[in-house]
Amino acid sequence: MYVRTLQGTIVRMPTDHFAQDPRTNLERMEAGDLYIADDPEIARRQQQAVRLAARYQAAYVDDAEAARPVLAELLGSLGAEAHVRPPLYVDYGSNITIGARTFVNYNLTALDVAAITIGEDCQIGPGVQLLTPTHPLEAEPRRDKLEAARPITIGDNVWLGGGAVVLPGVTIGDNAVIGAGAVVTKDVPANVVAVGNPARPVRKV
């Protein structure tokens, strides 16, 4: 909506998208609904994640095993013998589950507004991006900073090649291999190799 000021200037007034919704933006976010990231508790949780990720990286430099408790505090769940090479970039960390014996190489970006579940015995290449946030396609609500998120699920024994990008709402089945640099826009079934942008299965394994 646009209004004219007393000085004659036309200014845009943001729409109150939540006039009939008594929930906080944090509650909307946790429900998977549209929200605006201006909630004080959202900001606190994001800053806590930044601090823990920085502490993990600093501690890892001296002793990877001694750094593990910091990583366990950052993440929602960390399986036995799982290993994550820093730096690690997250929104909250608490919405991320990493299964036993999974190896995560450098520079994972895991934007966990919604849940990110990584199974057991996975191999996550360097520079992988797991992106749960979504934004409206329409210009006005996007300008009003509305966003939401959809969960990402990665099965057991999955290999994500370096630089692969997994988009919101995607599930990757057990034993699947995602080629380096692939952009995964849709679910990938178990036991296939998928490559390209958008990623498509090219063979079974």
Backbone hydrogen bonds, N-H to C=O, Kabsch-Sander energy under -0.5 kcal/mol:
donor,donor_aa,acceptor,acceptor_aa,energy
3,V,11,V,-2.9
5,T,3,V,-0.5
5,T,9,T,-3.1
8,G,5,T,-1.9
11,V,3,V,-3.1
11,V,9,T,-0.6
13,M,1,M,-3.7
17,H,15,T,-1.3
19,A,16,D,-1.0
21,D,18,F,-1.7
28,R,24,T,-2.1
29,M,25,N,-2.6
30,E,26,L,-2.6
31,A,27,E,-1.3
32,G,29,M,-1.6
33,D,28,R,-2.5
35,Y,147,E,-2.5
38,D,36,I,-2.2
43,A,39,D,-2.2
44,R,40,P,-2.3
45,R,41,E,-2.3
46,Q,42,I,-2.4
47,Q,43,A,-2.3
48,Q,44,R,-2.2
49,A,45,R,-2.0
50,V,46,Q,-2.0
51,R,47,Q,-2.3
52,L,48,Q,-2.5
53,A,49,A,-2.5
54,A,50,V,-2.1
55,R,51,R,-2.5
56,Y,52,L,-2.6
57,Q,53,A,-2.1
58,A,54,A,-2.4
59,A,55,R,-2.6
60,Y,56,Y,-2.4
61,V,57,Q,-1.3
62,D,58,A,-0.7
62,D,59,A,-0.7
63,D,59,A,-2.4
67,A,63,D,-1.5
68,R,64,A,-0.6
68,R,65,E,-0.9
70,V,67,A,-1.0
71,L,67,A,-1.5
72,A,68,R,-2.7
73,E,69,P,-1.7
74,L,70,V,-1.8
75,L,71,L,-2.5
76,G,93,G,-1.3
76,G,96,I,-1.4
77,S,96,I,-1.6
79,G,98,I,-2.7
82,A,79,G,-1.8
83,H,102,T,-2.8
85,R,104,V,-2.9
89,Y,108,L,-2.8
90,V,88,L,-0.5
91,D,110,A,-0.9
94,S,92,Y,-0.9
96,I,93,G,-1.8
97,T,116,I,-2.6
98,I,77,S,-2.3
99,G,118,I,-1.6
99,G,119,G,-0.9
101,R,80,A,-2.0
102,T,99,G,-1.4
103,F,122,C,-2.7
104,V,83,H,-3.0
105,N,103,F,-0.5
105,N,124,I,-2.9
107,N,87,P,-1.0
108,L,87,P,-0.8
109,T,128,V,-2.5
110,A,89,Y,-3.1
110,A,108,L,-0.6
111,L,109,T,-0.6
111,L,130,L,-2.1
112,D,110,A,-1.3
113,V,111,L,-0.9
116,I,95,N,-2.8
117,T,152,I,-2.5
118,I,97,T,-3.1
118,I,116,I,-0.6
119,G,154,I,-1.4
119,G,155,G,-0.8
121,D,100,A,-2.5
122,C,119,G,-0.5
123,Q,158,V,-2.7
124,I,103,F,-2.8
125,G,123,Q,-0.6
125,G,160,L,-2.9
127,G,106,Y,-2.4
128,V,125,G,-1.1
129,Q,164,A,-2.5
130,L,109,T,-3.2
131,L,129,Q,-0.6
131,L,166,V,-2.7
132,T,111,L,-1.7
132,T,130,L,-0.6
134,T,148,A,-2.5
142,R,138,E,-1.2
143,R,139,A,-2.4
144,D,140,E,-1.7
145,K,142,R,-1.6
146,L,141,P,-2.2
147,E,35,Y,-2.1
148,A,134,T,-2.1
150,R,132,T,-2.1
152,I,115,A,-2.2
153,T,170,V,-2.3
154,I,117,T,-3.3
155,G,172,I,-2.6
157,N,120,E,-3.4
158,V,155,G,-0.6
159,W,176,A,-2.2
160,L,123,Q,-2.8
160,L,158,V,-0.5
161,G,159,W,-0.6
161,G,178,I,-3.0
163,G,126,P,-2.0
164,A,161,G,-1.9
165,V,182,A,-2.9
166,V,129,Q,-3.0
167,L,165,V,-0.5
167,L,184,V,-2.5
169,G,150,R,-0.9
170,V,167,L,-1.4
172,I,153,T,-2.8
173,G,188,V,-2.6
175,N,156,D,-2.7
176,A,173,G,-1.5
177,V,192,V,-2.6
178,I,159,W,-3.1
179,G,177,V,-0.5
179,G,194,A,-2.9
181,G,162,G,-1.5
182,A,179,G,-2.0
183,V,196,G,-2.0
184,V,165,V,-3.5
184,V,182,A,-0.6
185,T,183,V,-0.9
188,V,171,T,-2.3
191,N,174,D,-2.3
192,V,189,P,-0.5
193,V,203,R,-2.7
194,A,177,V,-2.9
195,V,200,R,-2.0
199,A,183,V,-2.8
200,R,195,V,-2.4
202,V,193,V,-3.3
203,R,193,V,-1.1
205,V,191,N,-2.2
